[in-house]
Every structure is written in C-alpha cells, then in structure tokens.
Amino acid sequence: KAGVTQTPRYLIKTRGQQVTLSCSPISGHRSVSWYQQTPGQGLQFLFEYFSETQRNKGNFPGRFSGRQFSNSRSEMNVSTLELGDSALYLCASSLKESSGNTIYFGEGSWLTVV
Amino acid sequence: AQSVAQPEDQVNVAEGNPLTVKCTYSVSGNPYLFWYVQYPNRGLQFLLKYITGDNLVKGSYGFEAEFNKSQTSFHLKKPSALVSDSALYFCAVRHGRSNDYKLSFGAGTTVTVRA
C-alpha cells in the first residue's frame, strides 16, 4: 500500500510568488492535514480537511490556503511568498477524522524562498 | 489549550544502553498521545500511540511508551538502543474531544546513539 505522496519534493521560489503543493493520501484515507516545520517554530498545524471540508485551521495568515478534492487528494497554496515561508511542508492522512486515528505523514515538500 | 513538552533537547546514549525520551502533556479531558521519529531530510514516521487501555504501549522498532495519568507523562523507551535509532523524536497529543483533530507537537528531542 503506497504511503502519503507529496509533490514536488523540493522547490525554490522568489519572494512575492505563489506556490501550490500537492498531496495524495493513503488509499482509503479521507482526512488530510498539513503542517509546517521550521527550525525555529517546530511543527505547526496549518489545516485539516475531511470530505472536501476544512475542519480545523491553525494560526496562519490568509496567504495560506488549501483544498481537498473528491478523491481526497489535497493541495495547499501559499500566495505572496515571504522569506519566512521557507520550510518543510508536511502532509498527513488518516482514515477518518476521529481523534484516535493514526496520522501518517508524507516525506514533505521542501520550500525555499529567495 | 493542549500542549506537549519535551524537556530535553538532546539525549545521548551508548549503543546497547537503555534509551528514554521524555514527554509530558497538558490537555483537558482524555488525551490521545503519539510518538513519531524523523530521520534527516525525511518525513515523520509513526512509532506508537496511546488511546485507551493498557498503560504500556508497544510500537515499531522495539520502542515502547508508558502512559502515566497522574504525572501526565508519556515517556518513550527502548531497552537497548542502536546506532540507527539516532534521529529526531517528536511527542504529540490530540484532544479526545470531537471537532479538535489537530496534533500538537513537542519541540522534539534529538537522540544520538554512539557506537
């Protein structure tokens, strides 16, 4: 069974640009969440989607947005990129939205903003 | 608000010795607790979780963790560490209440196992 797949793995963008990251969850998983990892702030929750609906949102500005498609695949978008957005963006999926379900993570997308 | 604390930034042990990575949590209600490991330039790998039941949870790669409600702790342990266990370890908590599904992570503990 394939794990959580994230594309692209590495990318470099310029300040002011926008970026879209893609995530394919484990087959059968309907809940997808996104996290940002930086050396200074650690792992921070961005948002979670279930059945194409955003269920939870972290404390990030409106430049960060996401969506989930009917096949559970998800994308997150960051507009007007800032240097501080450089980070590892991790996507995770779980079977359903129950708190006890295990969340499985992808390998992440490394974003560098220059 | 829920939170997780990993009081040690780094843990250094010799191969073959016991390994303990500490975690304490603060959450109202019943916690769902998780441990993940991250190798360099990789994503997070699930090790184990506590939902309910037996306080001693066994997970992947010989790791186990003990849930202690009175001390609000969920320490990760391995009886005999390997050099390959050197990595970054994260403790995480999820609220046991519906409509609050995000994981809150600790700051992480870097484990170094020397040969």
Interface residues (C-beta under 8 A of the other chain):
Chain A: V4 Q6 S31 S33 Y35 G42 L43 F45 E48 R55 N56 G58 L90 A92 E97 S98 S99 G100 T102 I103 Y104 F105 G106 E107 G108
Chain B: Y32 F34 Y36 R42 G43 L44 Q45 F46 K49 I51 T52 F90 R94 H95 G96 R97 S98 N99 D100 Y101 K102 L103 S104 F105 G106 A107 G108
